[in-house]
Amino acid sequence: MYHIVHVGLNSAALKQLDDLRQAFPNLYNRQDILLQLLEEAHQKYSKSAAKPKLQIAA
């Protein structure tokens, strides 16, 4: 089952997201950084830490 989540970001949040590129030098865009953060949060807080199937809906 897939869930679609729309995330609204203001300019301050976008700046923070851009600053995270230093923490994730192998990721080049905001979408990939968000997916990485969601995956890490899922692994940290999920009791069954199987890799989530995250993707951006077009």
N, C-alpha and C positions, 0 to 999 in steps of 0.2 A: 504494500500500500504506500502511495506517495502522498505527501502533504506539501501544498504550495504555500509559501510564506512570503508575503511582500514586506520588504524592509525599507522604510523611509529614513533617509539619512540627511541631516542638515550639514552645513559646511564644516562645522567643528568636528562632527563624527567622520566626515570624509577625510579631513586632515589627519585625524588619529589613525584612520585606516591606512592612509598613505604612509604615515610614519612607521607602521608595522612592516613595511617592506624591508626595513633594516633587519627585523627579526626573522623574516622569511625571504632571504635573498634569491631562492630558487623559484619563487612565485612572482609573477610579473603583473598581475592585475588584481583589482579589488575583489572580483568574483572568486578567484582562487584563494585569496587570503581569507575571505569569509567562510568558504568551504573548509579550509584547514582549521580555522578556529572552532567551527561547529563539530568537526570530527574529533578534535582534541577534547572538547567539552563532553562530547558523548562518551568517549573512552574513559574520561575521568569520573563521570557521575553515573554511568550505566553499570548495573550489576552484571549484565551480559555484554561485555565490551567487544562484541563482534563489530567489525568495521561497517559503519553505516553506508548505505548507498545514497550518497548526496549528489545532487546535480542541480543545475540551474535550469528552470523551465523557461522556454523561449516564449 
